[in-house]
Amino acid sequence: MSGKQDRQNHDSASHLAEMAAADLTPQASAPVFVPATRGALASERARALRGRGARSARAGRFERLQREAADDGWGALQRLAAEPLKTSVREETARTIIARNESPDICFERSVNPYRGCEHGCIYCYARPGHANLGLSPGLDFESRLSAKVNAARLFARELAHPAWRPAPVVIGPYTDAYQPIERRYRLTRRLLEVADEFGQPVGLVTKSTLILRDLDILARLARRNLVKVAISITTLDASLARLMEPRAATPPKRLQTIGRLADAAIPVAVLVSPVIPAVTDHEIETILSRAAGAGAREAGYAMLRLPGEVSGLFREWLVDTMPQRASHVLSLVRAMSGGREYDWRFGRRMTGAGPYAWAIGRRFELACRRLGLSRRRLRLATRHFAPPRPTPVQPFLPGLFPSGGTEGQGRG
């Protein structure tokens, strides 16, 4: 049996075992089920570690072994939960940097992600399964064991200068936040913007961080040539809820202030109400849009909660911990939008869901945008300014032309 078939059979068996333990079928609604195996570094009852979103370091779905932390009776797990989990960063030399997107339900075709993992720790982040491909946990490892592509700017310049490149907008940081805390040290995003400014390359940015204001100088230069658009993601205006869901991201008021600062600098800015979480944040859609429009947002977008791969189990752990009385209701609404499952991967449904509830969310969003003037026109970034800088010619030194060690007159014709 091939390794691929073995993994498929293992996934199927695990899925059936999980449904059996939860006493549910793919079509049925059932009480929430939290697996007994929560992974290493899990605190008692999957409680939060200090400053982190995930409740465990559960292994990825392709791992052969699962690890579980056990209490030895001496309070080790409680002490572990009280200690901060330090962030480590691995410096990575990437081979390529511009990724191509072929998904028809995503509004961009090219992107650059300077970091792997994200210290913001958003429990719902759809990028978490990517860490499983590296042999790391999509849970706590995703937000504490990060990678920085230290040669990102050099690769970006090289790929933009390639004769095969055709000018088109590139989104920076759509997978993991390009302005997460480690950007203060590595400054990779700023260097990418410097390359875009030099080449006349249009770029988009998606972030939850106020650190983007550090780069107002470059963003303003790009905006004067219609080469940049920024999207600020706001999930909730409830600061207490945001601290639980997005423990190291900027607070909601700070994100609204960031929208205002960008707008005051004449930088086009949009608001992303993403994700919309059923029975948790869905009632805030109109308020978020109204506050963002008042701050200066010109456009808006939204996406429903997505629970691909390992995100489903991690989100359920978080939900049972923070909202035990509401957990079953939230997940029943998620399944209602996903054909009885917790995630529908099909294009056209994975971002917005399907069914009456998803339809109502979409209509509410559209009506609010129309009322607030957020749906009048989508800004299209310019590509006419693109011009790779010409390499500076260097006059070669001709051996024997000058005495040994002499340089006088070097470079003259």
Beta strands, then each sheet from edge to edge (+ up, - down):
strand 1: 88-92
strand 2: 98-100
strand 3: 110-112
strand 4: 115-116
strand 5: 145-149
strand 6: 170-172
strand 7: 203-207
strand 8: 228-233
strand 9: 269-276
strand 10: 299-304
sheet 1: 1+ 5+ 4-
sheet 2: 2+ 3- 6- 7- 8- 9- 10-
end
